[in-house]
Amino acid sequence: MVSENELLSSIPTQLWIGGPVDATGGATFPVHNPATGEVIAQVADATPDDAVRALDAAVAVQAEWAATPARQRGEILRAVFEAITARAEEFALLMTLEMGKALPESRNEVRYGAEFFRWFSEEAVRVHGRYQSAPAGTGRILVHKQPVGPCLAITPWNFPLAMGTRKIGPALAAGCTMIVKPASATPLTMLLLAELCAQAGLPDGVLSVVTTSHSSAVTAPLLNDPRLRKLTFTGSTGVGKKLVESAAHGLLRTSMELGGNAPFVVFDDADIDAAVQGAVLAKLRNGGEACTAANRFHVHNSVRQEFTDKLVAAMAEYKLGNGVDPDTTLGPLINSDQLDTVTELVDDAVSAGARVELGGKAPGGPGWFYPATVLTDIPPAARILREEVFGPVAPIVGFDTEEEGLAAANNTEFGLVAYVYTRSLDRALRVSEGLETGMVGVNRGVISDPAAPFGGVKESGFGREGGFEGIEEYLNTKYIALP
């Protein structure tokens, strides 16, 4: 396996616009290792002019890329999938260094993220229209799907590879060009991906990566440029709302994967051991820094103590440490701001009367660490029951009836995902239909799958990524009337 220094010295740190290019003015910004706080790279800091350069490149090749046979586009995507897989250890180490997650988590993300290129390499040749006679006998109806055009993707820091491939894969498969603006905390993984895409034969200009520490200033000229036709964003609901407002001026196609506040509901007939296993996965995957992470644990009062005891025991097994260490199973949070947020939410709950069953206090020292934490006796007014914690904290509250459990689960403005544990198929279906979320995991703690549509309702956004539905976000429907 390549060493950390060898890997970091080989990663592109310039903008990627038809290849590596310096930012206008040559400015850079630092990328930090969350486990140590140390700077691991200086990356090009784009200006608004650089963003326009990337859009110029995308527009210049849009028609040619759209006219490229679908099979050829698919073969390029398949080649990128194979390249990612061949360099999986490098991607995993790089993500651990810039994002902090433990190496096993990074390896899982590489497998998951690469699959979007394989999935959409296959979907590229399955874009369907339709042909039919008009019911009135007045002619024929031809429905044709065409690429939306140049797209802008703004991706978050928590899944530096997968949140990019989940957008790039369908866009390229559909025949769209794309500009990616990765999070400033984790730009290196996306730059490496752009290099692999070029090596796999992706034409210059089809994919650009614009790194910047001034996101709103750099993306503003793109959102105001009529040549841009699509915006896709994964991130907080607050930022998403502002982007939708900006996109409205040009009536851009938009898809928004926003915040979550996922309930994890355990009924009295659940297999408690299985529920605990699923809870650990749903809570501690990616260190809790995932929009799909279980945020609130609603457990039937008849099994709440058993569930709590077993969850505490399971989460206590997680070892906090630097993600590159082989025995680490829980890495640091992304930065000091996130550490402060998690600390504030736990302290708020405790000060209001919550009981700490495990963890509950940052260890201090270098890096931004917070331990696996379990809270009980949570007062209803505690912020942690309303706000997304984005950390390894599990607050547990009880309920007595199915109606109470469902009402508590739906008591949020968010609606991304929910988890349900029960042995009853009738209850599973009934509750799943009643949950106000875009996704439901039934007796499962991990639901993400490239072959399934990912997305939410309410303030968790709109649009779907993955599945057969994912490519539709990058296609326009054209009706052609024939005699």
N, C-alpha and C positions, 0 to 999 in steps of 0.2 A: 504493500500500500504506500502511496506517495506521502511524503512528510508534509506537515502543515506549511512550512516555509516554501517548499517546492510547489505546492499547490497554489498558494497565494501569489507567488511570483509568475505563475503561468496564466492567471485569469485576466481577461481584458478589463481595463479600468477606464477606457475612453467611452464616449458615446458610440452606439452602433447604428450608423446610418449608411447603408451600403458598404459596411465594413467599419473598422474602428476609426473614429475621428475625434479630435480635440473639441472641447466646448469652446464656444466663442469667448474670447478673453482668457481662456486657459484656466479658469477657476476650478477648484476641486473641493470636495467635502469628505470628512472622515467616516469610516465604517468601524464600529466598535464590536469587540467580542463581549457579549453580555455576561460571560462567566468571570471576566477579569477587568472589564472596563477599558482594556487596552485598544488602541487603534490598530486595525489589521490591514487597512488599505485606504488609499486616497482615490476617490472616484470623481470623474468629470462631473462638474456642476453645470448643467445646461441652462441656457438663457431662453427667453421666448423666441429669439431668432433661430435657435437650434431646433425648437419644436416645429417651427415653420419649415425648416430644412427637411425635417423628417416627413412632414406632410407633403412637401414638394416631391420627395422621392417616392412616397406611396402613390400619389396621384399619377406620376409619370409611368408607373408600371401596372396600374390597376387594370386597364383594359387588356393588356397582354396576359396578366395572371388570370383574369376571369375567363379568357379564351383558351387557357391551357387545358388540355383534356383532363377530365376529372380523374381518370386513372393515373395520369402523370402526377397530379397534385397528391393523390393518395400514396403513391410510391415514395414521394419525398417525405411525407409525414411518417410513413413506415420506417424509412431510413433513419429519421431522427429518433423514433422510438428505440430502434436498435442501438443507436449511438449512445443514448442516455443509459440504456441497460448495460452496455459495455463499460461505461464509465460511472457506474452506480456508486462505487465507493468514493470517488472524487466528489460527486454531487452531494453525497451524504455528509462527508467531512466539511465541505464548504458551507452547507446549511447550518451545521452545528456550530461552526466558527462564527458565522454572522448573525444567527438567530438564537442559538443557545440550546436548542432541544437536544436530548440525549441521542447518541448515534443510532440506537435501534429505532427511535422515532423518525430520524432522518432517512434511514433506509426504507422504512415503510412509505414515507412520502415519495421517495424516488420511484418506487414501484407503482404507487397510485398515480403520480403525476405523469409518468411515462405512458400509462395506459390510455390517457386521453388522446395521445398521438396515434396509438394503435387503433383505438375505437373510431376516431374520426378519419383515419386513413381508409377505413372500410365504409364509412358513411359518405365519403366524397362521391362515390359512384352510385349512391342510392337517393339522390335528390329527385323527387317525383313531382310531376305535374298531373294534368288529366285532360282528357278529350271526351266530349260527349255532344250529343245532339241537344239543341235547345228544346225544352219541354213543349213549347208552343209550335215547334216545327218551323221556326223562322230562320234557322241557321245552325251553326255549330259553335261550341264553346271550347276554347283552348286555354288552359291555365298553365302558365310557365313560371318557373322559379329562377330568379337571377340574383347574383350577389348584391348585397346592400351597397358596397363600395368601401372606401377607406374608413377604418375603425380606430378608435382610441380605447385602449384598455388601461385602467388604473388598478393596480394590484396591491394587496396588503403585505405586511411583513411576516405574518404567522405561518404561511405556507409558501415560501419563496419560489418553489418550482410549480407545485400543483395549481396554484391560483393563476399562474400564467398559462400553463398548458391547457387548462380547462377553458380558456378563452381563445388562445392562439389556435388550438387544434380545429375547432369548428369554423373559425373565421377563414383560415387557410383552405380548409376542405371545401368551403362554400365558394371560394374564389375571391375573397376579400383580402386586401392588404391591411396591415395593422401596425400601429405604433403602440408600444408598451411603455408606460411610466410606472416602474416598480417603486415600492416604498423605499425611502432614503435609508432606512435602517438595514435593508437586506437587498442591495442591488446586484451583488456579485453573481448570484445564481442565475439571474435572468441574462446577464451579459455572457455567461458561459453558454447558456442555452442558445443565444443568438449566434454565437460562433459555431456551435454544432449544426444549427440549421443551415448556415452558409456552407459548411463542409459537406452537408448532405445534398447540396444542389439547389437550395432555395435561391431564386434570383435576387440580386441586389435590390433593395428598396421595398420588397414585399413585407419584410419584418424589420422594424427599427426599435431600438431600445434607447429611451431618453431618460437618463438619470439626473435627478436634481434634488436639491434641498429646499427649493422654492416651488412647490407643486402647483399652487393655485395660479401664480404668476406665469408659469411655463405652460400650463394647460389652457389658460384663458384664450390666447389667440387661436388655438385649435378649435375650441368650442364655438368661437365666433366666426370661423371660416366655413363658408358654405360648401367647400369641397369635402369636409368631414361629414360622414353620413351615419355614424353609429358610435355610441359611447357605452362601454360596459365597465362597471365598477364593483369592486368588493371592498367593503369597509364599513365604517360607522354610519348609523342612520342619519346623524346630523350632517355629516359631509355629503352623504348621498342626496339628501334633500336639496342642498345648495347646488349640487351638480345637475340635478333634474331641472332646477330653476334656470340654470345657465343653458342647459341643452334645449330648453323650451323655445328660446329665441330663434333657433334654426330648425325647430321641429325634428331634432335628431331622434333616430331610433335609440332607445335606451333599455338596458337591463341592469337591475340593481340587486346585488346580493348584500344585504345590510345586516344590522345587529340581530342578536338573538337573546332569548332568556328562557332556555329550554327547560321545561318541567320533566322530571323523571318520576313517574307515578307507579307505585308498587301497591297492588291490591292484596287483600287478605288471603286469596287463593294462589298467590304467586309462589314459585319455587325460589325461596329466599337465597339459597346459595347461588343460583343462576342470576338472580337479581343483583346480588352484590358483585359478582363477576362483571356483569354488564355495567353496573354503576361505576366501577373502577375504570373501565374502558371509556365510558361516556364522560367521566369527569377528568381523568388524568391524561387522556390522549393529548399529545402536544403540550403537556404540562398545564392543561386547562385553557390554553390560549387558542381556542377554536370557537367559531361561531356556533358550531354544533355541540359544544360542551354542555353537559347537564349543569344547569345553574341552580335549580331548586329541586329538592327531593321531597316529594309528597308521598308519605308512607302510611298505610292504614294502621291505625293505633294498635290493633291487635298483634301486629308483627313489627311494630316500629322499634322496640327495644332490641329484638333479635337482629333486625337489619342493621341497626346502629352499631351494635357490638361487633358484628362481622365486618361491616364496612371499615370501622376504625382499625381492626386487626389487619385487613387487607391493605389499606392505605399506609399503615405504619411500616409496611415492608418496603416502600419506595425509598430509595437512597438519593438524597439531594447532593448534587455536586456538578462539577464541570462536565459538560456533555461529552467531551472526548474521552473521559476516563471510562474504562470498560465496565466498571461496576456501577456507574451512575444510571439511574432509571428516571430521575426527575431533574431536569436542568434548570437554569435561571429563567427569570422573566426577561422580557426584551430590553427594558431600560428602567431608569430610576422613576420615571413618571408612572409606569405600569406598577412598579413595586409600591409606590405611594398610593395608587388607586386601590390595590388589593388590601393594603394595610388599613386604609381608611374605612373600607367597607366592613372588614372584620372588627375593627375597633368600634365602629358605630353600632354593630349588632351586639357586641359584648357589653358596651356601656348601657345598652337598652335592656340587658338582662339575659342575653344568650349565653349558653354554656359551651366552653371549649372542651371538646372530647379528645382532640388531637391537634398538635401544632399550634397555630395561632400567633406566632411571633417570628419575625424575620431574624435570621441569625447574625446579620451584620457582616462586616468585613468586605473585601473586594467582591465585585460582582453584584448582581441584582437577584438574590435568591429569596424564595418564600417556600416554607415547607408544606407538605400535604396536611390539610386542615379539615377537621369535621366540627361543625357547630350544631347544637341542639337547643331546644327551648327558645326558638327565634320568635321575637315579638312581631306581630303582623306589620308594624310600621317600619321595621328595619329596612334600610336601603338595599341590603344584599338580596332581598326577596323581589325587588323591583328593578335593580340595575344589573347589567351584565358584568360579572366579576372578572372574567378573563384571567383566571388563575386557579391554582389547585385547592379550591375551597368548596366544601360540600355542606350547605346548610340543610338540615332535616326538619321537616314539620309534619304533623300528623293530620289525619282526617278520619271520619267515621263511615261515610256512605259514598257510594259511587258518584252520586250527584255532587257531593261536596268536593271530592277529588277532582272531578272534571271541571267544576267551577274554579277551583284554585289553580288548576293548570292553565286555564284560559284567562286568568286574571292578570293580563299583561298586554301592553300595546304591541308587543312583538309576536311573530308567528312563523318562526323558521322551522323548528323541529320539536318533537316531543317523543318521549320514551314511555312505553307501557309494559308492565309485567303482570301477567295473569295466565292461569292455566285454561281459562274459558275462552273458546273461540268466539262465542256470541258476544261476550263482554269486550274482547279485543276489537272486534269489528265495530261494535256499538260505540265504544269510547273513541276509536280512531276516527270514525265519521263525525263525532262531536267535537273533536279537538280542532281549534282554530289555528292550524299550522299547515305549512306546505308539505311537510314530510312527517312520518311517524315510524318509529322503530318499535316493533312488537317483539318482546323478549329478545331484543338485540341492543347492544350498547354502541355499535358502530354501524352506520347506515350508508355512508358514502360509497358510491359505486359509479364508475364512468358510464356504465350502461343504463343508469337511472337518472331521471330528471331531478336536478338539485335546485331548490329555491324556496322562497317563503311567501307569506301573505302579510297583511296588515303592515306594520312599520318595519318588517323584515325584507320588504322589497317586492320586486316583480321580475318576471322573466325566468327562464330555466336554463341550467347549464348541464351538459351531459345527456345521455340517453338519445333517443331518436329526436327528442324535442330540441336538443341543444343547437343543432345546425340551423333550425328554423329562425333563430334569433339573428342570423346573418344573411337571410334571404328575403327578397321582396317578391311578392306575388303579382304577376302580370296577367291580365285577362285579355285575350285576343279574340275578337268576334269574327267569325268566318261565315261565308254564305252557305 
